[in-house]
């Protein structure tokens, strides 16, 4: 697949080869578990939702972000934990998720709980099926960064002037991450901040448009 080939080429450019066998084995083990997580993600969303380390209350992480009567997008929604929290305040929430089993999970959960302002839709962060300048608040949680610059440009397209985008990232505060330099650059201008999770302080990025 050309897309996979390009991705591997980029990774090989970005990172030096690992010469230490122990370090190589550690990284290989992490890779295997990432693939295992992906298989569960795609095929068993109910299991993935149960074992997720994400909470269900994002009040602290999104303190100061007004969702009341807003059109909100949760991009890369997964099982919709952030979407379900947001729909308690927002006018409408669109849970954008490329995995069909996850969208099915969200729709069934919304139906069971009689939630009528939450809509699961197909799409990716770099190709949102949303009209230009149509979103008041765009949220992501551990989702941004697969095709970062294209994702950030797409977010700029869909968020209204005066709207806001917030990206909750699973990186420990102060820990180097591949997103930080690009998203906080002069070109994109996000503000880095922290929020509390059960396993420590995490990084978030916010931008007012």
Rosetta blueprint (number, residue, H / E / L):
1 X L
2 X H
3 X H
4 X H
5 X H
6 X H
7 X H
8 X H
9 X H
10 X H
11 X H
12 X H
13 X H
14 X H
15 X L
16 X L
17 X L
18 X L
19 X L
20 X L
21 X H
22 X H
23 X H
24 X H
25 X H
26 X H
27 X H
28 X H
29 X H
30 X H
31 X H
32 X H
33 X H
34 X H
35 X H
36 X H
37 X H
38 X H
39 X H
40 X H
41 X H
42 X H
43 X H
44 X L
45 X H
46 X H
47 X H
48 X H
49 X H
50 X H
51 X H
52 X L
53 X L
54 X L
55 X L
56 X L
57 X L
58 X L
59 X L
60 X L
61 X L
62 X L
63 X L
64 X L
65 X L
66 X L
67 X L
68 X L
69 X L
70 X L
71 X E
72 X E
73 X E
74 X E
75 X E
76 X L
77 X L
78 X L
79 X L
80 X L
81 X H
82 X H
83 X H
84 X H
85 X H
86 X H
87 X L
88 X L
89 X L
90 X L
91 X L
92 X E
93 X E
94 X E
95 X E
96 X E
97 X L
98 X L
99 X L
100 X H
101 X H
102 X H
103 X H
104 X H
105 X H
106 X H
107 X H
108 X H
109 X H
110 X H
111 X H
112 X H
113 X L
114 X L
115 X L
116 X L
117 X L
118 X E
119 X E
120 X E
121 X E
122 X L
123 X L
124 X E
125 X L
126 X L
127 X E
128 X L
129 X L
130 X L
131 X L
132 X L
133 X L
134 X L
135 X E
136 X E
137 X E
138 X E
139 X E
140 X E
141 X E
142 X L
143 X L
144 X L
145 X L
146 X L
147 X L
148 X H
149 X H
150 X H
151 X H
152 X H
153 X H
154 X H
155 X H
156 X H
157 X H
158 X H
159 X E
160 X E
161 X E
162 X E
163 X E
164 X E
165 X E
166 X E
167 X E
168 X E
169 X E
170 X E
171 X E
172 X E
173 X L
174 X L
175 X L
176 X L
177 X L
178 X L
179 X L
180 X H
181 X H
182 X H
183 X H
184 X L
185 X L
186 X L
187 X L
188 X L
189 X L
190 X L
191 X E
192 X E
193 X E
194 X E
195 X E
196 X E
197 X E
198 X L
199 X L
200 X E
201 X E
202 X E
203 X E
204 X E
205 X E
206 X E
207 X E
208 X E
209 X L
